[in-house]
Amino acid sequence: MLGYTSCLVDGGAYRRATCPQSGLRQDLSLGLVTKARLVHRSGLGQTCPQDWSKSRTCPDKNLNNGVIKNVALKKKVQTSSWYANTRSWGNYICCATEYANDGNATTFSHTYTQNSPYWWVDLGRVYDIKRIEVINRSDWYGDRLRNVDITVGPTLKEMSLCTHYKGPGQTGEHLFFNCNQQMRGRYVKVTIKGRGTLQLSEVMVFAPEISG
C-alpha cells in the first residue's frame, strides 16, 4: 500500500473526516512515506492532502530534507486487554493487539471496557518523534475514542505527555498529532483516561530514519 503523510505540519492536532478523494482511507501512511502537504488547517477541522506522489521521501522543512518514516509499523506491542482473545468477530477483522500497527487500516485492536485501557508500541530504539497519527475504527463506534492521552518515553516508567485528545472521535477518522514539545522516546502509549473501550485501526509514529 502506498503511504500518505503530511510534511508541512507545524503544531496542533488535525482531523480528516471526509476528504473528497475516493478510496483515500486505503492509501494511508502505513510504512512508506509519501510527499504531500496539508491544506485547510483549522485546529480540529477537516484536513485533506494534495500534491500526491509515490515518493518514499518527505522533504520536511524541519528535517534538513531527511527522510521520516512510520517507525511503529509491525513493532512489538501490548495492550491492557484483548477483547475475547479473538482475531475475528463476525465480519470484522478484530481484535488482536498487533492489528493497530499491522499496516492494514481495515483491521483494528480492541480492548474490553475497563478503567484506563491502553495500547503501547516498542519502537526498538529511541527516536526523535516528529508526529503521531491515529486511525479510528473504520466501521462504527468511532465516538469511543475520547479523552485520550498520548505519551512518549525512553521506558514505560518514564513517559511524558505528548498531547491530549478530547474527542469524541468519528468512525474511520484519521487524526494527526504533533507533540506539545520536542520529544525523544522508544515507547509510545495511547491511553483512555477513565473508563472506556480502546479500539485502534492504526497507530503510526513518524521519526527520521536511523541507519545502522
HELIX and SHEET records of a PDB file:
HELIX    1   1 LEU A   24  GLN A   26  5                                   3    
HELIX    2   2 TYR A   83  ASN A   85  5                                   3    
HELIX    3   3 THR A   97  ASN A  101  5                                   5    
HELIX    4   4 GLY A  142  ARG A  144  5                                   3    
SHEET    1   A 5 ALA A  13  ARG A  16  0                                        
SHEET    2   A 5 HIS A 174  PHE A 177 -1                                        
SHEET    3   A 5 ARG A 131  ASN A 136 -1                                        
SHEET    4   A 5 GLN A 199  PRO A 208 -1                                        
SHEET    5   A 5 ILE A  68  ASN A  70 -1                                        
SHEET    1   B 6 ALA A  13  ARG A  16  0                                        
SHEET    2   B 6 HIS A 174  PHE A 177 -1                                        
SHEET    3   B 6 ARG A 131  ASN A 136 -1                                        
SHEET    4   B 6 GLN A 199  PRO A 208 -1                                        
SHEET    5   B 6 PHE A 108  HIS A 110 -1                                        
SHEET    6   B 6 CYS A  94  CYS A  95  1                                        
SHEET    1   C 2 ARG A  37  VAL A  39  0                                        
SHEET    2   C 2 CYS A  48  GLN A  50 -1                                        
SHEET    1   D 5 LYS A  76  THR A  79  0                                        
SHEET    2   D 5 TYR A 118  ILE A 129 -1                                        
SHEET    3   D 5 MET A 183  ILE A 192 -1                                        
SHEET    4   D 5 VAL A 148  GLY A 153 -1                                        
SHEET    5   D 5 SER A 160  TYR A 165 -1                                        
SHEET    1   E 2 GLN A 114  ASN A 115  0                                        
SHEET    2   E 2 ARG A 195  GLY A 196 -1                                        
END                                                                             
